[in-house]
Amino acid sequence: MIFLNFKCSAIYRKERALINKNIAAVIPAAGLGTRMGGLKQIMLLKGKPVLARTVAAFELHPGIKEIIIVAPGGAPADEIKSKMKGFNKLKSIVEGGDNRQASVFNGLQAVSKDIDGVLIHDGARPLVSEKVISDIISYVREGKSAISGVKTKDTIKIADSKNIISDTPDRDYVWLVQTPQGFPPEIIKKAHERAALDNFLGTDDSILLERLGEKVYMVEGDYKNIKLTTKEDFIMAEMLMDLREQ
């Protein structure tokens, strides 16, 4: 009985240690919205700015301790700051870089030293669910790296520069990558630093770890977690929000 009590106590202490890990959210939103004809971060989505809806998802999540927004420099930053009132977990708004990767790295520099894990999430994905955030956090709390995504519903073809098909991968193993993506802070910072030294530019954050041989887990995301890039995406997002409310 004493052994069982000791074992249960050890398990409890481990679980509490995992729960008490401090998690930060870095939200890159430094794009100038050239395809949208303006700052999509402050465009209204059912009455609220897109970025405010994105930040609110992390503000309301109990597992997130602090939020860092990466915004454009100059006047656009002032516009974004004016819309980001009332968020208690918002630690800072930092200026972005020449591209998304540089912007994320700037955001990582603003993360507090006592943070045990970092979630990186696109500012233009306001429909992220609490479940997806929680699923990524569960990996990060164990010191693992994980990204969210959904399996493709379509057949995928690989074609060369002349549009000649060279391969048809098994779609059971093909994922459409989303955010959030979660990492231990020291690992993701090291990966960004190495990429900068090598002049390597990736299309997401996980590839920076993959090229260093780090293990990254794939986590089931949400088909509704779309990225707002075009005006049609806004229409789709409003429809999805209506369905969620129903």
KAURHU-V213495 format. One record per residue. N is the residue number from 1. D_FIRST is the distance of its C-alpha to the first C-alpha in Angstrom with 2 decimals. Layout:
# KAURHU-V213495
n=N d_first=D_FIRST
n=N d_first=D_FIRST
This chain:
# KAURHU-V213495
n=1 d_first=0.00
n=2 d_first=3.81
n=3 d_first=5.37
n=4 d_first=5.02
n=5 d_first=6.14
n=6 d_first=8.56
n=7 d_first=9.76
n=8 d_first=10.47
n=9 d_first=12.11
n=10 d_first=14.16
n=11 d_first=15.31
n=12 d_first=16.26
n=13 d_first=18.21
n=14 d_first=19.96
n=15 d_first=20.96
n=16 d_first=22.25
n=17 d_first=24.17
n=18 d_first=25.81
n=19 d_first=26.72
n=20 d_first=28.25
n=21 d_first=30.57
n=22 d_first=34.19
n=23 d_first=36.43
n=24 d_first=40.24
n=25 d_first=42.80
n=26 d_first=46.12
n=27 d_first=48.75
n=28 d_first=51.96
n=29 d_first=54.90
n=30 d_first=57.79
n=31 d_first=60.02
n=32 d_first=63.48
n=33 d_first=63.53
n=34 d_first=66.71
n=35 d_first=66.17
n=36 d_first=65.61
n=37 d_first=68.55
n=38 d_first=66.48
n=39 d_first=63.07
n=40 d_first=60.81
n=41 d_first=58.01
n=42 d_first=59.81
n=43 d_first=61.32
n=44 d_first=60.22
n=45 d_first=57.87
n=46 d_first=58.05
n=47 d_first=59.09
n=48 d_first=56.74
n=49 d_first=57.16
n=50 d_first=55.37
n=51 d_first=53.60
n=52 d_first=52.49
n=53 d_first=50.79
n=54 d_first=49.07
n=55 d_first=47.88
n=56 d_first=46.70
n=57 d_first=44.23
n=58 d_first=42.46
n=59 d_first=43.07
n=60 d_first=41.24
n=61 d_first=38.28
n=62 d_first=35.29
n=63 d_first=34.28
n=64 d_first=37.62
n=65 d_first=38.23
n=66 d_first=41.87
n=67 d_first=44.84
n=68 d_first=47.78
n=69 d_first=50.90
n=70 d_first=53.42
n=71 d_first=56.88
n=72 d_first=60.45
n=73 d_first=62.46
n=74 d_first=65.36
n=75 d_first=66.34
n=76 d_first=63.83
n=77 d_first=60.97
n=78 d_first=62.43
n=79 d_first=62.62
n=80 d_first=58.97
n=81 d_first=57.86
n=82 d_first=59.76
n=83 d_first=57.73
n=84 d_first=54.29
n=85 d_first=54.06
n=86 d_first=51.06
n=87 d_first=48.23
n=88 d_first=45.79
n=89 d_first=43.93
n=90 d_first=47.20
n=91 d_first=47.20
n=92 d_first=50.52
n=93 d_first=53.26
n=94 d_first=54.50
n=95 d_first=57.56
n=96 d_first=57.36
n=97 d_first=58.92
n=98 d_first=61.46
n=99 d_first=59.07
n=100 d_first=55.64
n=101 d_first=53.96
n=102 d_first=55.55
n=103 d_first=54.65
n=104 d_first=50.95
n=105 d_first=51.03
n=106 d_first=52.65
n=107 d_first=49.91
n=108 d_first=47.19
n=109 d_first=48.85
n=110 d_first=48.30
n=111 d_first=44.52
n=112 d_first=42.67
n=113 d_first=41.11
n=114 d_first=37.61
n=115 d_first=37.54
n=116 d_first=34.92
n=117 d_first=36.55
n=118 d_first=39.98
n=119 d_first=41.15
n=120 d_first=44.85
n=121 d_first=46.53
n=122 d_first=50.19
n=123 d_first=51.83
n=124 d_first=53.76
n=125 d_first=50.73
n=126 d_first=50.29
n=127 d_first=48.59
n=128 d_first=45.30
n=129 d_first=42.42
n=130 d_first=39.20
n=131 d_first=37.29
n=132 d_first=39.06
n=133 d_first=38.45
n=134 d_first=34.72
n=135 d_first=34.53
n=136 d_first=36.21
n=137 d_first=34.11
n=138 d_first=30.89
n=139 d_first=32.26
n=140 d_first=33.64
n=141 d_first=30.39
n=142 d_first=29.01
n=143 d_first=32.09
n=144 d_first=33.95
n=145 d_first=37.51
n=146 d_first=38.30
n=147 d_first=41.39
n=148 d_first=42.14
n=149 d_first=44.74
n=150 d_first=45.84
n=151 d_first=46.96
n=152 d_first=50.70
n=153 d_first=52.21
n=154 d_first=55.42
n=155 d_first=56.48
n=156 d_first=56.76
n=157 d_first=59.72
n=158 d_first=60.21
n=159 d_first=63.87
n=160 d_first=65.81
n=161 d_first=68.29
n=162 d_first=70.90
n=163 d_first=68.59
n=164 d_first=68.39
n=165 d_first=65.04
n=166 d_first=63.21
n=167 d_first=59.80
n=168 d_first=57.85
n=169 d_first=54.12
n=170 d_first=51.60
n=171 d_first=50.79
n=172 d_first=47.23
n=173 d_first=46.64
n=174 d_first=48.91
n=175 d_first=47.57
n=176 d_first=49.58
n=177 d_first=48.01
n=178 d_first=47.38
n=179 d_first=45.74
n=180 d_first=43.38
n=181 d_first=42.47
n=182 d_first=39.53
n=183 d_first=39.00
n=184 d_first=37.41
n=185 d_first=40.28
n=186 d_first=40.96
n=187 d_first=41.33
n=188 d_first=43.68
n=189 d_first=45.76
n=190 d_first=46.15
n=191 d_first=47.21
n=192 d_first=49.80
n=193 d_first=51.14
n=194 d_first=51.57
n=195 d_first=53.30
n=196 d_first=55.69
n=197 d_first=56.55
n=198 d_first=57.20
n=199 d_first=59.15
n=200 d_first=56.87
n=201 d_first=56.80
n=202 d_first=54.12
n=203 d_first=54.09
n=204 d_first=50.50
n=205 d_first=47.88
n=206 d_first=45.66
n=207 d_first=48.56
n=208 d_first=48.62
n=209 d_first=45.16
n=210 d_first=46.00
n=211 d_first=49.00
n=212 d_first=46.81
n=213 d_first=44.48
n=214 d_first=41.58
n=215 d_first=39.34
n=216 d_first=39.83
n=217 d_first=38.03
n=218 d_first=39.98
n=219 d_first=38.55
n=220 d_first=40.08
n=221 d_first=42.35
n=222 d_first=44.62
n=223 d_first=48.19
n=224 d_first=49.10
n=225 d_first=48.29
n=226 d_first=51.91
n=227 d_first=53.74
n=228 d_first=56.82
n=229 d_first=59.68
n=230 d_first=62.62
n=231 d_first=64.00
n=232 d_first=62.94
n=233 d_first=59.31
n=234 d_first=59.64
n=235 d_first=60.88
n=236 d_first=57.98
n=237 d_first=55.46
n=238 d_first=56.94
n=239 d_first=56.71
n=240 d_first=53.05
n=241 d_first=52.34
n=242 d_first=54.13
n=243 d_first=51.98
n=244 d_first=48.78
n=245 d_first=49.97
n=246 d_first=50.75
